[in-house]
Amino acid sequence: MTSSTGDAVTSSPIPISSATAGRFEWAGYAAALWAATYGVAALVWTVTGHGFPFGTNDSNQMALLRNIPPDVGAPVFAGVLLATAVAAFAMAGRHAVRLHGAPRILLLGLGWTVAAALLVIVPTVSVMTLTGYAPMLILGAPFGWPDVDYSRVFTWSLLNQAWCMIGGYLLAFAVLSWQRRGRGACPRCGRDHDASPAERARVVTWGRRATAVAVVVPLFYAVSRYAWVLHIPLGADQALLRSLWESGAVWAGAGLATFAVVGSVLTLGLVQRWGEVFPRWMPGLAGRRVPVKLATIPVAYVAPIVVTGGLALVTSPQMWRMVGNDKVLIFTHALWPLWGIALAVAGYGYYLRRRGACLACGRNG
C-alpha cells in the first residue's frame, strides 16, 4: 500500500515523541488506580452489608439499576472493578501487553463494556437534571432562589454517580489508547500510516448529518415545556398541568427547555463558521479561533447523560404511571438516546475536521 505521496507504507508503528508520550500514557495507570480503589470500596460494602449507593438503596426510581439488591450489586461491582483494574494496568503505558486475536478482543470487550456501563448505566436521570438546573441554581443562589435543600440534591448516590463517570472517562481513554497502539496507530490521535482521506471525509459527512439530528431532537422537548407555561396541556392532562403550576415545577421545566434550546443552538455551531472562529460581536475574542476542546469536552459530557436520561425515563414505571399512555410526552423522551448518539457522532466529526497536528506523532490531517 502506498501513501498519497507515493511513498511505501510499512506496518511499523508510528514513531512517538518520548517528550510527549507521558502526556497521554497516564490514563491507563489512572484508570487502574480508580478501578482498584472503587473495587476495594465495593468489597467493603459486600463484607459489611452497608454503603452500596445504587439499586434498591437508591430512592431514585428512575435509575436503570433501581431493581438490583445490595447483596447482589456490591459483589458484582467489586468483582468487575477489580478485574477491570488488572485489565487497565495491562493496557497502561508504552510497554503494555501486546495481544492478538481472541485475547485482544476479550480485553477490549471488557474495557469498553465497563466504560459504557460507568458512563450510561450507572448514572441516573438526576445527573442530567442537575446539569439542566445548574444555571438556575448558580444564578439564583445569592438571592435564595430556588428554595432548595442542597443536602437533598448532592446525595451520596449522586456523588457516587459522578465518581463513576470520572472512572468511565479514564477507562475509555485508556482502552482507546491501547486499541490504537495495537494497530500501529498513534495512541493520542489515532492517526496511522493507512489513514484514508476519503474515509475521514466520510466520517465528517456523517458528523454533519448527525448534527442536524442533535439540533432538532431537543427542540421537541422544549416545545412541550413551553406549551405548559402557556397553559397548553401538550403531552399532559389538565390534572398534571394543574399540579405543575401549583408546585412551581412548570418553571423548572421551562428552565430545562431553555437549556435544551441553548444546547441546540450551540450544537449548530459544530457545522457553522462561528463554531470555528469567534464572531465579531464578542469583545476580546472576535476573530480568534474557537479552541477545539471548548466544543468537544461539553459534547463528551452531555452525550452519555442524555442517553442515560432517555433510557431511564422510558423504562421507569413511575414515569409511565405519571404520563399514562400520552404519546407526545413519551415521544419527546424516547428520542433522547438518539439525541445523545447523534451528538457524539457530531462532536467526533467536528473534532476530525478541526484537529491540528498531533503533539505526539506530528502527523496532520
Secondary structure, DSSP 8 states (H G I E B T S, - for coil): -B-TTS-B--SS-----HHHHHHHHHHHHHHHHHHHHHHHHHHHHHHHS----SGGG---TT-TTTT--HHHHHHHHHHHHHHHHHHHHHT-STT-----HHHHHHHHHHHHHHHHIIIIISS-HHHHHHHHHHHHHHHHGGGT-S---HHHHS-HHHHHHHHHHHHHHHHHHHHHHHHHHHTTS-TTT---TT--HHHHHHHHHHHHHHHHHHHHHHHHHHHHHHHHHTT--TTS-HHHHHHHHHHTHHHHHHHHHHHHHHHHHHHHGGGSGGGTB--TTSTTTTT-B--HHHHHHHHHHHHHHHHHHHHHHHT-HHHHHHHTT-HHHHHHHHTHHHHHHHHHHHHHHHHHHH----TTT----
